[in-house]
């Protein structure tokens, strides 16, 4: 039996995978969700983040993610994979920014990954992950929505800090449109409450793009999210094309779920059934 190792995206943590893990368990599948360094119960939640908020203090309070790098994330996941693989094959599943970590891990230790699954995740091949944001495929993204949630100057605190507990109705509506347009307002607020305020500043460099000689040897699957306004379908398809061009003898197995960026985690049954097929050798 394979173990699914789940890697979260920016501002997220292992908590967001709980509904998916429940569905996987009901299908008899084993999984574990990783908290990257400085995430989950290791995260910084400043007292100023609590109501009534002190926005001035929130803008200056130090956070544990200052100085945390992509290499730190990769090392942590490698440690998890080494332990998990003692019990059988491993399927590494990454969402969103977690794809950058999964790519770095597979660049370094392809021997630990039996299949790599990206779910609307960054799989950088030609450019580093940050550089893709300036490409035409990202033109439809409401980048100002996340910028509007910024609660501190990254140069001052050495990390990204957002105020996801804002009560600004217009900002909340824009964030919902970016991340969970197919969900209810209650579902969105529930998901938002699982987000942590901080994320590290290191999305990787040109040295962290996929390598044909390592990453390219691992069987891989890309799950497209057709309604994703955060990582648009055009960019997902570009990442798939670039990966296939890098290793034409080992192309992606491609699937599509009708979902926003977060909807597949709110209603995860279809995703769990798809992962079950992957576990059964039907990638």
C-alpha positions as CSV (number, residue, x, y, z in Angstrom):
1,X,0.0,0.0,0.0
2,X,1.4,3.4,-0.9
3,X,1.5,6.3,1.5
4,X,0.3,9.6,0.2
5,X,2.5,12.5,1.5
6,X,0.6,15.7,1.1
7,X,2.4,19.1,0.9
8,X,0.5,22.3,1.4
9,X,0.8,25.7,-0.3
10,X,1.5,29.2,0.9
11,X,0.0,30.3,4.2
12,X,-1.6,26.9,4.6
13,X,-0.6,23.9,6.7
14,X,-1.5,20.2,7.3
15,X,-5.0,21.2,8.7
16,X,-6.3,22.0,5.2
17,X,-5.9,18.4,4.1
18,X,-8.1,16.9,6.9
19,X,-11.2,16.4,4.8
20,X,-9.2,14.9,2.0
21,X,-7.5,12.5,4.4
22,X,-10.9,11.4,5.7
23,X,-12.0,10.5,2.2
24,X,-8.8,8.7,1.5
25,X,-9.2,6.7,4.8
26,X,-12.7,5.7,3.8
27,X,-11.2,4.3,0.6
28,X,-8.6,2.3,2.6
29,X,-5.7,4.6,1.7
30,X,-2.9,5.7,4.0
31,X,-1.8,9.4,4.0
32,X,0.0,11.9,6.0
33,X,0.0,15.7,5.7
34,X,3.2,17.6,6.2
35,X,3.6,20.9,8.0
36,X,6.5,22.6,6.4
37,X,9.0,24.4,8.8
38,X,7.2,27.3,10.6
39,X,3.8,26.0,9.8
40,X,1.0,24.3,11.7
41,X,1.6,24.4,15.5
42,X,5.1,25.7,14.8
43,X,3.7,28.9,13.2
44,X,3.8,32.4,14.7
45,X,0.4,33.8,15.6
46,X,1.1,37.2,17.1
47,X,-1.1,38.4,19.9
48,X,-1.7,41.4,17.7
49,X,-3.5,39.1,15.2
50,X,-6.2,38.4,17.8
51,X,-9.3,40.6,18.1
52,X,-9.3,43.4,18.8
53,X,-6.3,43.6,16.4
54,X,-3.3,45.8,16.9
55,X,-2.3,46.4,13.3
56,X,0.7,48.5,14.2
57,X,2.1,45.7,16.4
58,X,1.2,43.1,13.8
59,X,3.4,45.0,11.2
60,X,6.5,44.7,13.4
61,X,6.2,41.4,15.4
62,X,8.9,38.9,14.5
63,X,8.0,35.6,13.0
64,X,9.7,32.2,13.0
65,X,9.6,32.0,9.2
66,X,12.2,34.8,8.8
67,X,15.1,33.2,7.1
68,X,13.4,29.9,6.3
69,X,14.3,28.8,2.8
70,X,13.1,26.4,0.1
71,X,16.1,24.2,1.0
72,X,14.8,24.0,4.6
73,X,11.4,22.9,3.2
74,X,12.9,20.3,1.0
75,X,15.1,18.9,3.8
76,X,12.0,18.5,6.0
77,X,10.0,16.7,3.4
78,X,12.9,14.4,2.5
79,X,13.1,13.4,6.2
80,X,9.4,12.6,6.1
81,X,9.8,10.6,2.9
82,X,12.7,8.6,4.3
83,X,10.5,7.5,7.2
84,X,7.4,6.9,5.2
85,X,9.2,4.8,2.6
86,X,10.2,2.3,5.3
87,X,6.6,1.1,5.0
88,X,6.2,0.9,1.2
89,X,5.9,3.1,-1.9
90,X,5.3,6.9,-1.6
91,X,3.2,9.2,-3.7
92,X,4.2,12.8,-3.1
93,X,1.2,15.1,-3.6
94,X,1.7,18.9,-3.8
95,X,-0.7,21.8,-4.0
96,X,0.0,25.3,-5.1
97,X,3.3,26.7,-3.8
98,X,3.9,23.2,-2.4
99,X,4.8,22.2,-5.9
100,X,8.1,24.2,-5.7
101,X,9.1,22.2,-2.6
102,X,8.0,18.9,-4.3
103,X,10.1,19.8,-7.3
104,X,13.2,20.6,-5.2
105,X,12.7,17.3,-3.2
106,X,12.5,15.2,-6.4
107,X,15.5,17.0,-7.9
108,X,17.5,15.9,-4.9
109,X,16.1,12.5,-4.0
110,X,14.1,10.9,-6.8
111,X,14.7,7.6,-5.2
112,X,12.2,8.5,-2.4
113,X,9.3,9.3,-4.7
114,X,7.4,6.5,-6.6
115,X,5.0,9.0,-8.1
116,X,4.8,12.8,-8.1
117,X,1.3,14.4,-8.2
118,X,0.8,18.1,-8.7
119,X,-2.6,19.5,-8.0
120,X,-2.7,22.9,-9.6
121,X,0.8,23.4,-8.3
122,X,3.9,25.2,-9.4
123,X,6.2,22.8,-11.3
124,X,8.9,25.2,-12.5
125,X,10.8,24.1,-15.6
126,X,11.8,27.0,-17.7
127,X,11.6,29.8,-15.2
128,X,11.8,30.0,-11.4
129,X,8.4,30.1,-9.7
130,X,8.3,33.8,-9.0
131,X,9.2,34.7,-12.6
132,X,6.2,32.8,-13.9
133,X,3.9,35.4,-12.2
134,X,5.0,38.0,-14.7
135,X,4.0,35.8,-17.7
136,X,0.9,36.4,-19.8
137,X,-0.8,33.2,-18.5
138,X,-1.1,35.0,-15.1
139,X,-2.6,38.2,-16.4
140,X,-6.1,37.3,-15.2
141,X,-5.0,36.8,-11.6
142,X,-6.2,39.5,-9.1
143,X,-2.8,40.0,-7.6
144,X,-4.0,43.1,-5.8
145,X,-6.3,40.9,-3.6
146,X,-3.4,39.2,-1.8
147,X,-1.5,42.5,-1.8
148,X,-4.4,44.1,-0.1
149,X,-4.2,41.6,2.7
150,X,-0.5,42.4,3.5
151,X,-0.1,43.4,7.1
152,X,3.6,44.1,7.2
153,X,6.4,45.3,4.9
154,X,8.4,42.1,4.0
155,X,11.6,44.1,4.1
156,X,10.9,44.9,7.8
157,X,9.9,41.5,9.1
158,X,11.8,39.3,6.6
159,X,8.7,37.3,5.7
160,X,5.3,37.6,4.0
161,X,2.5,38.5,6.5
162,X,-1.2,38.8,5.7
163,X,-4.1,39.7,7.8
164,X,-6.6,37.0,6.9
165,X,-8.8,38.0,9.9
166,X,-9.7,41.3,8.2
167,X,-13.3,42.4,8.3
168,X,-13.1,44.4,5.1
169,X,-16.0,43.0,3.0
170,X,-14.6,44.1,-0.3
171,X,-11.2,42.5,0.3
172,X,-12.8,39.3,1.6
173,X,-15.0,39.1,-1.6
174,X,-11.9,39.5,-3.8
175,X,-10.0,36.9,-1.8
176,X,-12.9,34.5,-2.1
177,X,-13.1,35.1,-5.9
178,X,-9.4,34.2,-6.2
179,X,-9.4,31.1,-4.0
180,X,-12.9,29.7,-3.5
181,X,-15.4,31.2,-5.9
182,X,-17.2,27.9,-6.0
183,X,-17.8,27.8,-2.2
184,X,-20.2,29.5,0.2
185,X,-19.2,32.4,2.3
186,X,-19.2,30.2,5.3
187,X,-16.9,27.7,3.6
188,X,-14.5,30.4,2.6
189,X,-14.4,31.9,6.1
190,X,-13.8,28.5,7.6
191,X,-11.0,27.8,5.2
192,X,-9.5,31.3,5.8
193,X,-9.5,30.6,9.5
194,X,-7.1,27.7,8.9
195,X,-4.6,30.0,7.1
196,X,-1.7,31.3,9.1
197,X,-0.6,34.9,8.8
198,X,3.0,34.2,7.7
199,X,4.8,32.6,4.8
200,X,8.5,32.6,4.0
201,X,10.0,34.7,1.3
202,X,12.0,32.1,-0.7
203,X,10.1,30.7,-3.7
204,X,13.3,29.2,-5.2
205,X,15.6,30.4,-7.9
206,X,16.6,29.3,-11.4
207,X,18.7,26.6,-9.7
208,X,15.5,25.0,-8.4
209,X,13.7,24.3,-11.6
210,X,13.0,20.7,-12.6
211,X,16.0,18.6,-13.7
212,X,15.6,16.0,-16.4
213,X,18.2,13.6,-14.9
214,X,16.4,13.4,-11.5
215,X,13.0,14.9,-11.4
216,X,12.4,13.8,-14.9
217,X,12.9,10.1,-14.0
218,X,9.9,10.0,-11.6
219,X,6.4,9.1,-12.9
220,X,4.2,12.1,-12.5
221,X,0.6,13.2,-12.7
222,X,-0.8,16.7,-13.0
223,X,-4.3,17.4,-11.8
224,X,-5.7,20.5,-13.4
225,X,-8.3,22.6,-11.5
226,X,-10.5,24.0,-14.2
227,X,-11.9,26.9,-12.3
228,X,-8.7,28.0,-10.6
229,X,-8.4,31.8,-10.5
230,X,-5.2,31.8,-8.5
231,X,-3.2,29.5,-10.8
232,X,-5.1,29.8,-14.1
233,X,-5.7,26.8,-16.3
234,X,-3.5,28.5,-19.0
235,X,-0.5,28.4,-16.6
236,X,-1.2,24.9,-15.4
237,X,-1.2,23.8,-19.1
238,X,2.0,25.6,-19.8
239,X,3.7,23.9,-16.8
240,X,2.5,20.6,-18.1
241,X,3.8,21.3,-21.7
242,X,7.2,22.4,-20.3
243,X,7.5,19.3,-18.2
244,X,6.7,17.1,-21.1
245,X,9.1,18.9,-23.3
246,X,11.9,18.4,-20.7
247,X,11.3,14.6,-20.6
248,X,9.2,13.6,-23.6
249,X,9.7,9.9,-22.8
250,X,8.1,10.5,-19.3
251,X,5.1,12.8,-19.8
252,X,2.5,13.8,-17.3
253,X,-0.6,11.7,-16.8
254,X,-3.2,14.6,-16.9
255,X,-6.5,14.7,-15.1
256,X,-9.0,17.6,-14.6
257,X,-11.2,18.4,-11.6
258,X,-13.9,21.0,-11.8
259,X,-12.8,23.1,-8.9
260,X,-11.4,26.4,-7.7
261,X,-8.0,26.6,-6.1
262,X,-9.4,25.4,-2.8
263,X,-12.7,23.8,-3.7
264,X,-11.2,20.3,-4.1
265,X,-10.2,20.4,-0.5
266,X,-13.6,21.6,0.7
267,X,-15.4,18.9,-1.2
268,X,-12.6,16.3,-1.6
269,X,-14.4,13.1,-2.6
270,X,-13.6,13.4,-6.3
271,X,-10.0,14.1,-5.6
272,X,-9.7,11.2,-3.2
273,X,-11.2,8.8,-5.8
274,X,-8.7,10.1,-8.4
275,X,-5.8,9.5,-6.0
276,X,-7.2,6.0,-5.4
277,X,-6.8,5.3,-9.1
278,X,-3.2,6.6,-8.9
279,X,-2.6,4.2,-6.0
280,X,-4.0,1.3,-8.0
281,X,-1.5,2.0,-10.8
282,X,-3.9,3.9,-13.0
283,X,-2.1,7.2,-13.1
